[in-house]
Amino acid sequence: MTRTATGTLAVTGNQDADHLLNTEPLALLLGMLLDQQIPLEWAFMGPYRLTERLGTELDAHNISEHDPDDFAAVVKTKPALHRFPGSMATRMQALCHHVADHYGGDAGALWASAASGEELFGRLRALPGYGDEKARILTAVLAKRFDVRPEGWEACAGPFADNEPRSVADIDSPEALQRVRAWKKQQKARGKGKDQ
């Protein structure tokens, strides 16, 4: 497996869950995938809860080959890993299948071998369940929290490259999480999104 930098994310409020996100690239990809329509802490706690339920480390090959109904049951077990656990279980397996097929199961290789910000963004954008915004945010997470900064990453991360506390890329402490929440609330009151 590719040795990747240890990150500085502190988003879940659980030291073990944050450690997993900061040391296991697949956990980071899955947490980012889960980060939609649920609170940040819940989304990024998902990979840790998944390891507890599977009783093993995260493995893209194993997850992608898991019986879909059995895997969905794991994701749906209360507390469910997502507000929409059935569809998210399918997306999680699709993401792991992509990592297994394109990176030999080594999620860290996705960014370790990216020669430019554009290549990194393209690889992230190609992940099942990832759109432009999610790929931009994860580009910023990798740069700000993991020191993965291929040339041109700022242009690919767009507004998420700046110093505003606008996304998970800006969270390295409980205080930073509150700053991001406050900023998002302020933006919402102004009728603006997190990318404005």
C-alpha positions, 0 to 999 in steps of 0.5 A: 500500500502507498504510504501517505501523509498523516492528516490533521482532520478533527471532525468527528469528536471521536479520537479513534474515528479521526485517527482512522480518517487521518491514516487510512485513505479509504476511510477518507474517501468513504467519509467524504462520500457519506458527507451529504444531507447529514451532519459532518460528524455523522458522515465522517464517523461512518468509516469507523463504525463500518470497521467496527461492524465488519470486524476488520480493517477497511479493504476496497476488495472485500467491501466491493465483493461483499454480498450487496444485501449483507453490506446494506444490512451492515450500513442500515444497522442502527445507528445507520451510517447515513440518512439514506443507508440503502442507496449509500451502501450501493454507492460505498460498494461502487466506490470501493469497486472503483478503487479496487479496479483502478488502484489495486485497492490502494486508495492512497495511490489515487493522490500519491501518483497524481502529477498535477492538481488537474489529474488529482481532481480528475481522479476524484471526480471519476469516483462513484458518488463524487460530483464537482463540488465533492472533488473540489472539497477533497482536493482542498482537504488533501492540500490543507490537512494532508499536505498533498499539493500537486501543482495547480491544486488551488485552481482545481479546489476553487473557493475551497482553497482559500482561508474562509472556514467553508468546508471540512478542509478547514477543520482541524479542531472542535473550534474549527468545526464551530467556525465552519458551522457559523460561517455556513449559517451566515452564508445561508442567511445571506442566500449564498452557498459554501462555494460563494 
